[in-house]
Amino acid sequence: MAKQTSRLYSPAPRRAAPANDDSDTGTRAGGPVSDYIMAPTATLAAAQRAVAAAISEAERLAVDVCVAASDSAGHLLAFARMDRAPLLCVQIAQDKAYSVAAFGGLPTGQWWRMLESEPALLHGIVKTDRLTVFGGGVPLVADGRTVGGIGVSGGSSEQDVRIAEAGAAALA
């Protein structure tokens, strides 16, 4: 059996289309067009800092919550459930973090304003798995770019937002 060696992943270099290619896959004003996008994402350490900061704010407010932090694709990176936080809040917090990341950083509390005057959209989109349309999910931002989401559940909508914002501030 051959010995397996571990290798670090390194992406292929960007490739430019041939100079005579006038299709939309060639070059643009910003340079060559690639077959992939390098997107910034939160690290485990950043997610853990955000969750810890959120828990500190929840303790200060005397509110028992669940806190979830995701990467830019919405995958869970860090999670905490305070001792008396309701069990149902576990999934809600994770879904809030996912919703923020899945929609490019849109805080969950902003959905209602977009949906309230669009009945067809309101009744259709709320059936989207994991989408949460009430406060408590905010983006994790680094260098002006969304790198993940943080979701909080267990308090009022206003408390959840305040706690999530405290967690997100740990990355700033």
Disulfide bonds with the S-S distance in Angstrom:
none
